[in-house]
Amino acid sequence: MTDIVKRSVVIAGHRTSVSLEPAFWDALKELAQRRALSINKLIAEIDRDRAGNLSSAIRVYVLRAVRAEREEAGRG
């Protein structure tokens, strides 16, 4: 089983912690870099659009991004 990594992030000036598996942290970092954003800013965007738990919302965001990239690669 993969360990969960808890990190502190700042969203709208408030510090909170997010717990994710290392693979999700890595993917989130890559997605933020591609968009020239900090991880905090990307998480803030995800936070604005979420309906439930922040960690779950981040996982869903990463999954959708990976699926979108796969679909785009299949078209090219």
Summary of the structure (lengths in Angstrom):
residues: 76
radius of gyration: 12.8
end to end distance: 35.8
largest distance: 41.5
contacts: 181
relative contact order: 0.15
helix: 61%
strand: 18%
